[in-house]
Amino acid sequence: MRNLLDHSGIWLLELSKCAVEAVETEQKQARAAEERERMEKEAALAEIEHLKALL
């Protein structure tokens, strides 16, 4: 019984690691999406300023 509990604990630890890694990956993806959006906004504003200068 002790051996089974030891292995169950190991599996739970491994499952916990996977869950943490998944959350970290999702957070990285969210930060990357936010950064892309920020850069797109900056590019759009720069284009607007450029077009204003041409008027």
N, C-alpha and C positions, 0 to 999 in steps of 0.2 A: 504494500500500500504506500509506504514512504517513497519508494522508487517512482511510482505512478504520480504522486503529488509533486515530486521534484521535476519530472518531465512536464507536467501540466503547467507548473510555474514558469518553466523555460518557454513553453509555447505562448503563454500569456505575455511574457516579457517581449517575445519576438513580435507578437501581434500589436503590442503597444508601440514598439519601435516603428512598425509599418504605419500605424495611424499617425504618429508624430511626423514621420517623413512625408506622408500625404498632405498633412496640414501645412508643413513648411513649404512644400512644392506649390500648393495652392496660393500661399501667401506670396511666394516669389512671382508666380504668374500674375497675381493681382497687382503687385508693385510694378512689374514690367508693363502691364496694360496701362496703368496710371502714367507711367513715364512716357509711353508712346503717345497717349492722349495729350500730355503736356507739350511734348515736342511738336505734335500736329497743330496744336493751338498756336504755339510760338511761330511756326512756319506760316500759318494762315495770317497772323497779325503782321508778320514781316511782309508778306505779299500785299496786304492791304496798304501798308505804309508805302511800299514801292509804287503801287498804283496811284496813291494819292500824290506822290511826288511827280508823277507823269502828267497830272492834270494841270 
